[in-house]
């Protein structure tokens, strides 16, 4: 019985390591270290922590400090304003839910390695603690990291999202060629139909990207060969 339990534990551990390795890409390789820093060897800690999490964060057990960044949404004329009517609906005045979580690193300004709760006991700070020595994204030599700034930096520290696909807005079937919510998705990672791509009925960064699965380039839920990513939701 004991040997059987040990064997089952070993199998479980091996599978867990395999799943973590599957995160890979920029998210996983942060934990493997690069030429700019000696790292702590952890993957999850850059986004999540089991203790002392940011309880106002956009996703559960969030380990990033709250951002003071403001954004220009798609079609907006000033920060903090809703964008223009798109597909029959307005974008939120500021990024919400998973999009806000993504922008805690992908705003082109924030440090990748700034966390609320650093590895080890009693090392927490709501303003953030640098744990890997990476510093601001722009200082990282690896080209893969340099490109992560989605929001263009504007005067006053604002992030310009006007030249990116609209996010934080309600998905409206029938508008802009959008397909019904129950449309089946074939080959998409983590989604069987369009409704699975939405958060509270809204399009977010995670509608197109699965941050925990790097099977496809740039964590896309499906490769964009022949515009498959686009026509998953839009009638071509």
N, C-alpha and C positions, 0 to 999 in steps of 0.2 A: 504494500500500500504506500509506504513511504517513498519508494523509488518511483512509483507511478505519479505521486504528487510532484516530486522533483522534476520528472520528465514533462508533466503538464505545465509547470512553472517555466521551464526552459523554453518550451514551445511558445508560450504566451509572451515571454520576454523577447524572443526572436522576432515574433510577429510585430510587437510594439516598435522594435528598432527599425524594422522594415517600413512600417507606416511613417515613422518620423523621417526616415531617409527619403521617403517619397515627397515630403514637403519641398526639400531641395531648393534649387534656384537661388535667387537673392535672399529669400527668407531663411532658407536652411543654411546657406553658406555664411551668413552673418555669424552663426555659432561655430563655424569651423575656423574662423579667423581669416584675415587676409594680410597683405603687406603693411597695412596701416595700423594694426593693433594686435595685441595678444588678447584673445577673448576667453570667455568663461566656459565655452563648450556647450551652452544651452541654446535651445531653439525657441521654446514656447515663451520664455521669460521676456522677450522683446515686445510681446503683446499681452500676455496673460500672467497672472500670479495667483497662487492659491490663498495667499494671505495679504492683508493690507492693501487691497485693490482700490482703485479710484471708483468710489461708489456712484459717482455722477458720470462715469464714462459711457460711451455710446454702445458698448457691447459688454457682456458679462465678464466678471473678474478682470477688468481692464487694467493694464499695467503702464499706461502712458499718462503723463500729466495733462491736465486740461489746457487746451490751446487758446490763446487770445487772438489768433489769426482771424481776420475778416476776409470775406470772399465776394467776388463779383460773379454772380450766377449767370448761366446762359441767358443772354438777352437783357440782362440788367444794365442800368445806366449808372448805378452807384452801389457801393458795398452795403449789404444789409437790406437790399430791396429784392423783391421777387422778380424773376425774369419775365420775359414776354410770354404771351400765351403760345404754348407749343402742344400740338396734338390735343387741343381742347382743354388744356390745363396749365396752371402756372407752376414754375419751379418754386420750391421753398425759398425763403429769403436767405437761408444759409444751409450748408450741407447738413444732412441728418443721418442718423443710424449708421449703417456700415460705411457709407461714404465718408462720414466724419472720422470714423476710425481709420480708414485708409489714409486720409489726409494728415493724420497725426505724424506720419513719416513722409508721405508723398506730396507735401506742400512745397518742397524745394528749399525749405528753410530749417525745419526741425531736425534735431540730431536723432539719428537712428537709435543710438544706444542710451537715450534718456528714458529712464523708467521710474515709476513711483516706488516700487519695492525691489531693491537689488538683491541678488542671491546672498543668502546668509541671514542670520538672525538679527532682528532689530535694525535693519538698514532700509528705512523707508522715509520718503520725503515727498509730499504732495506736489512740490515744484519740480521734481525730477532729479535723478542721480545718474551721472554718466558711468556706465559699467564696462564699456569696451574700448574707449579712447578714440572712437570714430569722429566725434565732433559733428559739425554741420555737414549735411549731405554733400555740399559743394566741395568739401575738402577731401573727399574720399577718392583715391586714384582709380579704383576699379570702374571702368566705363559702365558696367552693369548697374552700379549704384548711382553714378552721376546722372543717369537718365530717369531716375525715379521721381523727379520733381514735376508733378502733373500741373500744379498751379503756378503760373508765371508770377514772379514777384513784382509787385507794383509799389509805387511810392506810398509810404505810410504802412508798409508791411501787409498790404492786401494781396490776396491770391486771385489771379484771373482765371476763371473757369469758362469764359465765354467762347473759347475756341475748342472746347471739348464736348463730347456727347452729353446732352442734358442729363442731370442726375437729380435725385431728390424731387421727383415729380410723379404724379399719379399716371399709371399706365391706362390709356383710354382706347380700348379696342375700337377699330373702325376709323380712328383718326391717324393721319400720317401713314396709312397702310398697315396699321397694327392689327395683328391677327387675334382671334379669340383667346381668352385666358386658358381654355382647356385644350389648346393646340398641342399635339404630341411633339416632343423633341427627341430626335434620334441621335444617339452618340454624344449627348451633352453630359458633362461631368456634374454630378450632384443635382440633376434636374430631369424630370420626366415630362413636364409640360410647362408652358409659359408662366403659369401662376407660381411655380416653384422658384422662379427667378426674382420674384418681387418681395419687398419687405413692407408690410402694411399697405400692400397695393401699389407701392412706388418703385420706380426704377432707381437702382443704386449702383455703385461700382461693382458690387458683387453679383449683379444681374449678368454681367459678361465674364467676370473673373471669379475663380474659386481659389481663395488665398491659401487653402490647405492642400491643393493638388496642382503640381507643376508638370503633369503629364504633357500638356500642350504649352507652347511658347507663351510667355508672359501670363501664365496662369489662366489662359483663356479656357472657358468651359468647353469650347470646341475650336479646332483650328479654323482659321478664316479663309481656307482655300475656297475659291469660287464664291466668296462672300457668305459662307455658311453662317458665320456669326451674325451677320446683319439680317439675312433672310429667315433666321430662326423666329424673329418677331415681326419683321416687315415683309409685306407682300412685294415681290420684285416685279 
